[in-house]
Amino acid sequence: MRQRFLAPLLLLAPGTVLAHSPMPGIGQFYGGLLHPLLVPAHLLPLVALGLLVGQRGLAAMRVAYSGFALALLVGLIIAGLKPTAPAGAETALLLLAACCGLATALRIPLPRILLAAVAALTALVIGADSGVADLNRQQTFFAMFGAGIGACLLLLVVAGLAELPRRHWQQILVRVLGSWCAASAVIVLALALR
């Protein structure tokens, strides 16, 4: 009689939950590769930054990519050594997404050095916030390597698509997407502060 009641209760027992665990069966590298796409706090600033950088053209993209890649490497090293997320990382990323989206929507001409600094700061926070707990060194390396490749590819694709538009309506579409990024970031920030 007791077994009939005990079995459903055992189904309610929680299993192990990891904040940044990969999807079952795909491995650490591919889990890391998909990480920037699956974490909204990383996806939004990467898209907003990609739109901003791409809107400025190839010369600005080269400068921003250099700062982004170097700072991402530093952030991933920090995350590999200390897998806990830094305090306020998501808030900082949402603020960066709002600023990048607003600058894209208003088409504010930022100096290249400021664009590189914004890209580097975004990359540093994303990298430092990509830590994975409870992995050995090899698994951590593959997860961080995948996350770095995924973030760089996402930025390249979005910036490349934002750089392509030549027609007026296409340029307006990039600005609209930037405004959506800014609005989304502000809404999430407002809900978090509430």
MODELLER restraints for C-alpha pairs under 7 A, 6 or more apart:
rsr = mdl.restraints
at = mdl.atoms
rsr.add(forms.Gaussian(group=physical.xy_distance, feature=features.Distance(at['CA:20:A'], at['CA:132:A']), mean=5.80, stdev=0.5))
rsr.add(forms.Gaussian(group=physical.xy_distance, feature=features.Distance(at['CA:22:A'], at['CA:28:A']), mean=6.30, stdev=0.5))
rsr.add(forms.Gaussian(group=physical.xy_distance, feature=features.Distance(at['CA:22:A'], at['CA:31:A']), mean=4.31, stdev=0.5))
rsr.add(forms.Gaussian(group=physical.xy_distance, feature=features.Distance(at['CA:23:A'], at['CA:31:A']), mean=6.29, stdev=0.5))
rsr.add(forms.Gaussian(group=physical.xy_distance, feature=features.Distance(at['CA:28:A'], at['CA:139:A']), mean=6.05, stdev=0.5))
rsr.add(forms.Gaussian(group=physical.xy_distance, feature=features.Distance(at['CA:28:A'], at['CA:142:A']), mean=5.75, stdev=0.5))
rsr.add(forms.Gaussian(group=physical.xy_distance, feature=features.Distance(at['CA:28:A'], at['CA:143:A']), mean=4.74, stdev=0.5))
rsr.add(forms.Gaussian(group=physical.xy_distance, feature=features.Distance(at['CA:29:A'], at['CA:142:A']), mean=4.72, stdev=0.5))
rsr.add(forms.Gaussian(group=physical.xy_distance, feature=features.Distance(at['CA:29:A'], at['CA:143:A']), mean=4.78, stdev=0.5))
rsr.add(forms.Gaussian(group=physical.xy_distance, feature=features.Distance(at['CA:29:A'], at['CA:145:A']), mean=6.79, stdev=0.5))
rsr.add(forms.Gaussian(group=physical.xy_distance, feature=features.Distance(at['CA:29:A'], at['CA:146:A']), mean=4.66, stdev=0.5))
rsr.add(forms.Gaussian(group=physical.xy_distance, feature=features.Distance(at['CA:30:A'], at['CA:146:A']), mean=6.16, stdev=0.5))
rsr.add(forms.Gaussian(group=physical.xy_distance, feature=features.Distance(at['CA:31:A'], at['CA:143:A']), mean=6.63, stdev=0.5))
rsr.add(forms.Gaussian(group=physical.xy_distance, feature=features.Distance(at['CA:32:A'], at['CA:143:A']), mean=4.50, stdev=0.5))
rsr.add(forms.Gaussian(group=physical.xy_distance, feature=features.Distance(at['CA:32:A'], at['CA:144:A']), mean=6.19, stdev=0.5))
rsr.add(forms.Gaussian(group=physical.xy_distance, feature=features.Distance(at['CA:32:A'], at['CA:146:A']), mean=4.29, stdev=0.5))
rsr.add(forms.Gaussian(group=physical.xy_distance, feature=features.Distance(at['CA:32:A'], at['CA:147:A']), mean=4.11, stdev=0.5))
rsr.add(forms.Gaussian(group=physical.xy_distance, feature=features.Distance(at['CA:33:A'], at['CA:146:A']), mean=4.13, stdev=0.5))
rsr.add(forms.Gaussian(group=physical.xy_distance, feature=features.Distance(at['CA:33:A'], at['CA:147:A']), mean=4.70, stdev=0.5))
rsr.add(forms.Gaussian(group=physical.xy_distance, feature=features.Distance(at['CA:33:A'], at['CA:149:A']), mean=6.26, stdev=0.5))
rsr.add(forms.Gaussian(group=physical.xy_distance, feature=features.Distance(at['CA:33:A'], at['CA:150:A']), mean=4.40, stdev=0.5))
rsr.add(forms.Gaussian(group=physical.xy_distance, feature=features.Distance(at['CA:34:A'], at['CA:150:A']), mean=6.31, stdev=0.5))
rsr.add(forms.Gaussian(group=physical.xy_distance, feature=features.Distance(at['CA:35:A'], at['CA:147:A']), mean=5.94, stdev=0.5))
rsr.add(forms.Gaussian(group=physical.xy_distance, feature=features.Distance(at['CA:36:A'], at['CA:42:A']), mean=5.41, stdev=0.5))
rsr.add(forms.Gaussian(group=physical.xy_distance, feature=features.Distance(at['CA:36:A'], at['CA:43:A']), mean=5.47, stdev=0.5))
rsr.add(forms.Gaussian(group=physical.xy_distance, feature=features.Distance(at['CA:36:A'], at['CA:147:A']), mean=6.71, stdev=0.5))
rsr.add(forms.Gaussian(group=physical.xy_distance, feature=features.Distance(at['CA:36:A'], at['CA:150:A']), mean=6.27, stdev=0.5))
rsr.add(forms.Gaussian(group=physical.xy_distance, feature=features.Distance(at['CA:36:A'], at['CA:151:A']), mean=5.74, stdev=0.5))
rsr.add(forms.Gaussian(group=physical.xy_distance, feature=features.Distance(at['CA:37:A'], at['CA:43:A']), mean=5.51, stdev=0.5))
rsr.add(forms.Gaussian(group=physical.xy_distance, feature=features.Distance(at['CA:41:A'], at['CA:90:A']), mean=5.94, stdev=0.5))
rsr.add(forms.Gaussian(group=physical.xy_distance, feature=features.Distance(at['CA:41:A'], at['CA:93:A']), mean=6.50, stdev=0.5))
rsr.add(forms.Gaussian(group=physical.xy_distance, feature=features.Distance(at['CA:41:A'], at['CA:94:A']), mean=6.76, stdev=0.5))
rsr.add(forms.Gaussian(group=physical.xy_distance, feature=features.Distance(at['CA:42:A'], at['CA:126:A']), mean=6.24, stdev=0.5))
rsr.add(forms.Gaussian(group=physical.xy_distance, feature=features.Distance(at['CA:44:A'], at['CA:97:A']), mean=6.20, stdev=0.5))
rsr.add(forms.Gaussian(group=physical.xy_distance, feature=features.Distance(at['CA:44:A'], at['CA:181:A']), mean=6.54, stdev=0.5))
rsr.add(forms.Gaussian(group=physical.xy_distance, feature=features.Distance(at['CA:45:A'], at['CA:93:A']), mean=6.13, stdev=0.5))
rsr.add(forms.Gaussian(group=physical.xy_distance, feature=features.Distance(at['CA:45:A'], at['CA:94:A']), mean=6.68, stdev=0.5))
rsr.add(forms.Gaussian(group=physical.xy_distance, feature=features.Distance(at['CA:45:A'], at['CA:96:A']), mean=6.34, stdev=0.5))
rsr.add(forms.Gaussian(group=physical.xy_distance, feature=features.Distance(at['CA:45:A'], at['CA:97:A']), mean=4.15, stdev=0.5))
rsr.add(forms.Gaussian(group=physical.xy_distance, feature=features.Distance(at['CA:46:A'], at['CA:155:A']), mean=5.88, stdev=0.5))
rsr.add(forms.Gaussian(group=physical.xy_distance, feature=features.Distance(at['CA:47:A'], at['CA:155:A']), mean=6.76, stdev=0.5))
rsr.add(forms.Gaussian(group=physical.xy_distance, feature=features.Distance(at['CA:47:A'], at['CA:158:A']), mean=6.23, stdev=0.5))
rsr.add(forms.Gaussian(group=physical.xy_distance, feature=features.Distance(at['CA:48:A'], at['CA:97:A']), mean=5.55, stdev=0.5))
rsr.add(forms.Gaussian(group=physical.xy_distance, feature=features.Distance(at['CA:48:A'], at['CA:100:A']), mean=5.44, stdev=0.5))
rsr.add(forms.Gaussian(group=physical.xy_distance, feature=features.Distance(at['CA:48:A'], at['CA:101:A']), mean=5.08, stdev=0.5))
rsr.add(forms.Gaussian(group=physical.xy_distance, feature=features.Distance(at['CA:48:A'], at['CA:178:A']), mean=6.02, stdev=0.5))
rsr.add(forms.Gaussian(group=physical.xy_distance, feature=features.Distance(at['CA:48:A'], at['CA:181:A']), mean=5.94, stdev=0.5))
rsr.add(forms.Gaussian(group=physical.xy_distance, feature=features.Distance(at['CA:49:A'], at['CA:97:A']), mean=7.00, stdev=0.5))
rsr.add(forms.Gaussian(group=physical.xy_distance, feature=features.Distance(at['CA:49:A'], at['CA:100:A']), mean=5.62, stdev=0.5))
rsr.add(forms.Gaussian(group=physical.xy_distance, feature=features.Distance(at['CA:49:A'], at['CA:119:A']), mean=6.93, stdev=0.5))
rsr.add(forms.Gaussian(group=physical.xy_distance, feature=features.Distance(at['CA:50:A'], at['CA:155:A']), mean=5.08, stdev=0.5))
rsr.add(forms.Gaussian(group=physical.xy_distance, feature=features.Distance(at['CA:50:A'], at['CA:158:A']), mean=5.00, stdev=0.5))
rsr.add(forms.Gaussian(group=physical.xy_distance, feature=features.Distance(at['CA:50:A'], at['CA:159:A']), mean=4.20, stdev=0.5))
rsr.add(forms.Gaussian(group=physical.xy_distance, feature=features.Distance(at['CA:51:A'], at['CA:104:A']), mean=6.69, stdev=0.5))
rsr.add(forms.Gaussian(group=physical.xy_distance, feature=features.Distance(at['CA:51:A'], at['CA:158:A']), mean=6.22, stdev=0.5))
rsr.add(forms.Gaussian(group=physical.xy_distance, feature=features.Distance(at['CA:51:A'], at['CA:159:A']), mean=5.41, stdev=0.5))
rsr.add(forms.Gaussian(group=physical.xy_distance, feature=features.Distance(at['CA:51:A'], at['CA:162:A']), mean=5.43, stdev=0.5))
rsr.add(forms.Gaussian(group=physical.xy_distance, feature=features.Distance(at['CA:51:A'], at['CA:174:A']), mean=6.73, stdev=0.5))
rsr.add(forms.Gaussian(group=physical.xy_distance, feature=features.Distance(at['CA:51:A'], at['CA:178:A']), mean=6.61, stdev=0.5))
rsr.add(forms.Gaussian(group=physical.xy_distance, feature=features.Distance(at['CA:52:A'], at['CA:100:A']), mean=6.09, stdev=0.5))
rsr.add(forms.Gaussian(group=physical.xy_distance, feature=features.Distance(at['CA:52:A'], at['CA:103:A']), mean=6.96, stdev=0.5))
rsr.add(forms.Gaussian(group=physical.xy_distance, feature=features.Distance(at['CA:52:A'], at['CA:104:A']), mean=5.03, stdev=0.5))
rsr.add(forms.Gaussian(group=physical.xy_distance, feature=features.Distance(at['CA:53:A'], at['CA:60:A']), mean=6.44, stdev=0.5))
rsr.add(forms.Gaussian(group=physical.xy_distance, feature=features.Distance(at['CA:53:A'], at['CA:61:A']), mean=5.56, stdev=0.5))
rsr.add(forms.Gaussian(group=physical.xy_distance, feature=features.Distance(at['CA:53:A'], at['CA:159:A']), mean=5.91, stdev=0.5))
rsr.add(forms.Gaussian(group=physical.xy_distance, feature=features.Distance(at['CA:54:A'], at['CA:61:A']), mean=6.38, stdev=0.5))
rsr.add(forms.Gaussian(group=physical.xy_distance, feature=features.Distance(at['CA:54:A'], at['CA:159:A']), mean=3.96, stdev=0.5))
rsr.add(forms.Gaussian(group=physical.xy_distance, feature=features.Distance(at['CA:54:A'], at['CA:160:A']), mean=5.94, stdev=0.5))
rsr.add(forms.Gaussian(group=physical.xy_distance, feature=features.Distance(at['CA:54:A'], at['CA:162:A']), mean=4.76, stdev=0.5))
rsr.add(forms.Gaussian(group=physical.xy_distance, feature=features.Distance(at['CA:54:A'], at['CA:163:A']), mean=4.38, stdev=0.5))
rsr.add(forms.Gaussian(group=physical.xy_distance, feature=features.Distance(at['CA:55:A'], at['CA:162:A']), mean=5.62, stdev=0.5))
rsr.add(forms.Gaussian(group=physical.xy_distance, feature=features.Distance(at['CA:55:A'], at['CA:163:A']), mean=5.33, stdev=0.5))
rsr.add(forms.Gaussian(group=physical.xy_distance, feature=features.Distance(at['CA:57:A'], at['CA:163:A']), mean=5.80, stdev=0.5))
rsr.add(forms.Gaussian(group=physical.xy_distance, feature=features.Distance(at['CA:60:A'], at['CA:112:A']), mean=5.82, stdev=0.5))
rsr.add(forms.Gaussian(group=physical.xy_distance, feature=features.Distance(at['CA:63:A'], at['CA:112:A']), mean=6.79, stdev=0.5))
rsr.add(forms.Gaussian(group=physical.xy_distance, feature=features.Distance(at['CA:63:A'], at['CA:116:A']), mean=5.93, stdev=0.5))
rsr.add(forms.Gaussian(group=physical.xy_distance, feature=features.Distance(at['CA:64:A'], at['CA:115:A']), mean=6.08, stdev=0.5))
rsr.add(forms.Gaussian(group=physical.xy_distance, feature=features.Distance(at['CA:64:A'], at['CA:116:A']), mean=4.17, stdev=0.5))
rsr.add(forms.Gaussian(group=physical.xy_distance, feature=features.Distance(at['CA:64:A'], at['CA:119:A']), mean=5.80, stdev=0.5))
rsr.add(forms.Gaussian(group=physical.xy_distance, feature=features.Distance(at['CA:67:A'], at['CA:116:A']), mean=5.43, stdev=0.5))
rsr.add(forms.Gaussian(group=physical.xy_distance, feature=features.Distance(at['CA:67:A'], at['CA:117:A']), mean=6.87, stdev=0.5))
rsr.add(forms.Gaussian(group=physical.xy_distance, feature=features.Distance(at['CA:67:A'], at['CA:119:A']), mean=6.31, stdev=0.5))
rsr.add(forms.Gaussian(group=physical.xy_distance, feature=features.Distance(at['CA:67:A'], at['CA:120:A']), mean=4.84, stdev=0.5))
rsr.add(forms.Gaussian(group=physical.xy_distance, feature=features.Distance(at['CA:68:A'], at['CA:119:A']), mean=5.06, stdev=0.5))
rsr.add(forms.Gaussian(group=physical.xy_distance, feature=features.Distance(at['CA:68:A'], at['CA:120:A']), mean=4.44, stdev=0.5))
rsr.add(forms.Gaussian(group=physical.xy_distance, feature=features.Distance(at['CA:68:A'], at['CA:123:A']), mean=5.41, stdev=0.5))
rsr.add(forms.Gaussian(group=physical.xy_distance, feature=features.Distance(at['CA:71:A'], at['CA:120:A']), mean=5.11, stdev=0.5))
rsr.add(forms.Gaussian(group=physical.xy_distance, feature=features.Distance(at['CA:71:A'], at['CA:123:A']), mean=5.55, stdev=0.5))
rsr.add(forms.Gaussian(group=physical.xy_distance, feature=features.Distance(at['CA:71:A'], at['CA:124:A']), mean=4.88, stdev=0.5))
rsr.add(forms.Gaussian(group=physical.xy_distance, feature=features.Distance(at['CA:72:A'], at['CA:123:A']), mean=4.55, stdev=0.5))
rsr.add(forms.Gaussian(group=physical.xy_distance, feature=features.Distance(at['CA:72:A'], at['CA:124:A']), mean=5.04, stdev=0.5))
rsr.add(forms.Gaussian(group=physical.xy_distance, feature=features.Distance(at['CA:72:A'], at['CA:127:A']), mean=5.17, stdev=0.5))
rsr.add(forms.Gaussian(group=physical.xy_distance, feature=features.Distance(at['CA:72:A'], at['CA:148:A']), mean=6.83, stdev=0.5))
rsr.add(forms.Gaussian(group=physical.xy_distance, feature=features.Distance(at['CA:74:A'], at['CA:124:A']), mean=6.61, stdev=0.5))
rsr.add(forms.Gaussian(group=physical.xy_distance, feature=features.Distance(at['CA:75:A'], at['CA:124:A']), mean=4.53, stdev=0.5))
rsr.add(forms.Gaussian(group=physical.xy_distance, feature=features.Distance(at['CA:75:A'], at['CA:125:A']), mean=6.49, stdev=0.5))
rsr.add(forms.Gaussian(group=physical.xy_distance, feature=features.Distance(at['CA:75:A'], at['CA:127:A']), mean=3.98, stdev=0.5))
rsr.add(forms.Gaussian(group=physical.xy_distance, feature=features.Distance(at['CA:75:A'], at['CA:128:A']), mean=4.26, stdev=0.5))
rsr.add(forms.Gaussian(group=physical.xy_distance, feature=features.Distance(at['CA:76:A'], at['CA:127:A']), mean=4.39, stdev=0.5))
rsr.add(forms.Gaussian(group=physical.xy_distance, feature=features.Distance(at['CA:76:A'], at['CA:128:A']), mean=5.55, stdev=0.5))
rsr.add(forms.Gaussian(group=physical.xy_distance, feature=features.Distance(at['CA:76:A'], at['CA:130:A']), mean=6.88, stdev=0.5))
rsr.add(forms.Gaussian(group=physical.xy_distance, feature=features.Distance(at['CA:76:A'], at['CA:144:A']), mean=6.09, stdev=0.5))
rsr.add(forms.Gaussian(group=physical.xy_distance, feature=features.Distance(at['CA:78:A'], at['CA:128:A']), mean=5.65, stdev=0.5))
rsr.add(forms.Gaussian(group=physical.xy_distance, feature=features.Distance(at['CA:79:A'], at['CA:127:A']), mean=6.60, stdev=0.5))
rsr.add(forms.Gaussian(group=physical.xy_distance, feature=features.Distance(at['CA:79:A'], at['CA:128:A']), mean=4.65, stdev=0.5))
rsr.add(forms.Gaussian(group=physical.xy_distance, feature=features.Distance(at['CA:79:A'], at['CA:129:A']), mean=6.54, stdev=0.5))
rsr.add(forms.Gaussian(group=physical.xy_distance, feature=features.Distance(at['CA:79:A'], at['CA:130:A']), mean=6.09, stdev=0.5))
rsr.add(forms.Gaussian(group=physical.xy_distance, feature=features.Distance(at['CA:79:A'], at['CA:131:A']), mean=4.46, stdev=0.5))
rsr.add(forms.Gaussian(group=physical.xy_distance, feature=features.Distance(at['CA:80:A'], at['CA:131:A']), mean=6.02, stdev=0.5))
rsr.add(forms.Gaussian(group=physical.xy_distance, feature=features.Distance(at['CA:80:A'], at['CA:140:A']), mean=6.45, stdev=0.5))
rsr.add(forms.Gaussian(group=physical.xy_distance, feature=features.Distance(at['CA:83:A'], at['CA:131:A']), mean=4.01, stdev=0.5))
rsr.add(forms.Gaussian(group=physical.xy_distance, feature=features.Distance(at['CA:83:A'], at['CA:132:A']), mean=5.35, stdev=0.5))
rsr.add(forms.Gaussian(group=physical.xy_distance, feature=features.Distance(at['CA:83:A'], at['CA:133:A']), mean=5.55, stdev=0.5))
rsr.add(forms.Gaussian(group=physical.xy_distance, feature=features.Distance(at['CA:84:A'], at['CA:131:A']), mean=6.15, stdev=0.5))
rsr.add(forms.Gaussian(group=physical.xy_distance, feature=features.Distance(at['CA:85:A'], at['CA:128:A']), mean=6.74, stdev=0.5))
rsr.add(forms.Gaussian(group=physical.xy_distance, feature=features.Distance(at['CA:85:A'], at['CA:129:A']), mean=4.85, stdev=0.5))
rsr.add(forms.Gaussian(group=physical.xy_distance, feature=features.Distance(at['CA:85:A'], at['CA:131:A']), mean=6.62, stdev=0.5))
rsr.add(forms.Gaussian(group=physical.xy_distance, feature=features.Distance(at['CA:86:A'], at['CA:128:A']), mean=6.99, stdev=0.5))
rsr.add(forms.Gaussian(group=physical.xy_distance, feature=features.Distance(at['CA:86:A'], at['CA:129:A']), mean=6.47, stdev=0.5))
rsr.add(forms.Gaussian(group=physical.xy_distance, feature=features.Distance(at['CA:89:A'], at['CA:125:A']), mean=6.25, stdev=0.5))
rsr.add(forms.Gaussian(group=physical.xy_distance, feature=features.Distance(at['CA:89:A'], at['CA:129:A']), mean=6.56, stdev=0.5))
rsr.add(forms.Gaussian(group=physical.xy_distance, feature=features.Distance(at['CA:91:A'], at['CA:189:A']), mean=6.97, stdev=0.5))
rsr.add(forms.Gaussian(group=physical.xy_distance, feature=features.Distance(at['CA:93:A'], at['CA:122:A']), mean=6.70, stdev=0.5))
rsr.add(forms.Gaussian(group=physical.xy_distance, feature=features.Distance(at['CA:94:A'], at['CA:185:A']), mean=5.15, stdev=0.5))
rsr.add(forms.Gaussian(group=physical.xy_distance, feature=features.Distance(at['CA:94:A'], at['CA:189:A']), mean=6.83, stdev=0.5))
rsr.add(forms.Gaussian(group=physical.xy_distance, feature=features.Distance(at['CA:95:A'], at['CA:185:A']), mean=6.97, stdev=0.5))
rsr.add(forms.Gaussian(group=physical.xy_distance, feature=features.Distance(at['CA:96:A'], at['CA:122:A']), mean=6.83, stdev=0.5))
rsr.add(forms.Gaussian(group=physical.xy_distance, feature=features.Distance(at['CA:97:A'], at['CA:181:A']), mean=6.61, stdev=0.5))
rsr.add(forms.Gaussian(group=physical.xy_distance, feature=features.Distance(at['CA:97:A'], at['CA:182:A']), mean=6.21, stdev=0.5))
rsr.add(forms.Gaussian(group=physical.xy_distance, feature=features.Distance(at['CA:97:A'], at['CA:185:A']), mean=6.21, stdev=0.5))
rsr.add(forms.Gaussian(group=physical.xy_distance, feature=features.Distance(at['CA:98:A'], at['CA:181:A']), mean=6.52, stdev=0.5))
rsr.add(forms.Gaussian(group=physical.xy_distance, feature=features.Distance(at['CA:98:A'], at['CA:182:A']), mean=3.94, stdev=0.5))
rsr.add(forms.Gaussian(group=physical.xy_distance, feature=features.Distance(at['CA:98:A'], at['CA:185:A']), mean=5.35, stdev=0.5))
rsr.add(forms.Gaussian(group=physical.xy_distance, feature=features.Distance(at['CA:98:A'], at['CA:186:A']), mean=6.33, stdev=0.5))
rsr.add(forms.Gaussian(group=physical.xy_distance, feature=features.Distance(at['CA:99:A'], at['CA:182:A']), mean=6.80, stdev=0.5))
rsr.add(forms.Gaussian(group=physical.xy_distance, feature=features.Distance(at['CA:101:A'], at['CA:178:A']), mean=4.11, stdev=0.5))
rsr.add(forms.Gaussian(group=physical.xy_distance, feature=features.Distance(at['CA:101:A'], at['CA:179:A']), mean=5.44, stdev=0.5))
rsr.add(forms.Gaussian(group=physical.xy_distance, feature=features.Distance(at['CA:101:A'], at['CA:181:A']), mean=5.24, stdev=0.5))
rsr.add(forms.Gaussian(group=physical.xy_distance, feature=features.Distance(at['CA:101:A'], at['CA:182:A']), mean=4.50, stdev=0.5))
rsr.add(forms.Gaussian(group=physical.xy_distance, feature=features.Distance(at['CA:102:A'], at['CA:178:A']), mean=6.37, stdev=0.5))
rsr.add(forms.Gaussian(group=physical.xy_distance, feature=features.Distance(at['CA:102:A'], at['CA:179:A']), mean=5.86, stdev=0.5))
rsr.add(forms.Gaussian(group=physical.xy_distance, feature=features.Distance(at['CA:102:A'], at['CA:182:A']), mean=5.58, stdev=0.5))
rsr.add(forms.Gaussian(group=physical.xy_distance, feature=features.Distance(at['CA:104:A'], at['CA:175:A']), mean=5.60, stdev=0.5))
rsr.add(forms.Gaussian(group=physical.xy_distance, feature=features.Distance(at['CA:104:A'], at['CA:178:A']), mean=5.22, stdev=0.5))
rsr.add(forms.Gaussian(group=physical.xy_distance, feature=features.Distance(at['CA:105:A'], at['CA:175:A']), mean=4.17, stdev=0.5))
rsr.add(forms.Gaussian(group=physical.xy_distance, feature=features.Distance(at['CA:105:A'], at['CA:176:A']), mean=6.20, stdev=0.5))
rsr.add(forms.Gaussian(group=physical.xy_distance, feature=features.Distance(at['CA:105:A'], at['CA:178:A']), mean=5.08, stdev=0.5))
rsr.add(forms.Gaussian(group=physical.xy_distance, feature=features.Distance(at['CA:105:A'], at['CA:179:A']), mean=5.09, stdev=0.5))
rsr.add(forms.Gaussian(group=physical.xy_distance, feature=features.Distance(at['CA:132:A'], at['CA:140:A']), mean=6.87, stdev=0.5))
rsr.add(forms.Gaussian(group=physical.xy_distance, feature=features.Distance(at['CA:162:A'], at['CA:174:A']), mean=6.22, stdev=0.5))
rsr.add(forms.Gaussian(group=physical.xy_distance, feature=features.Distance(at['CA:165:A'], at['CA:171:A']), mean=5.78, stdev=0.5))
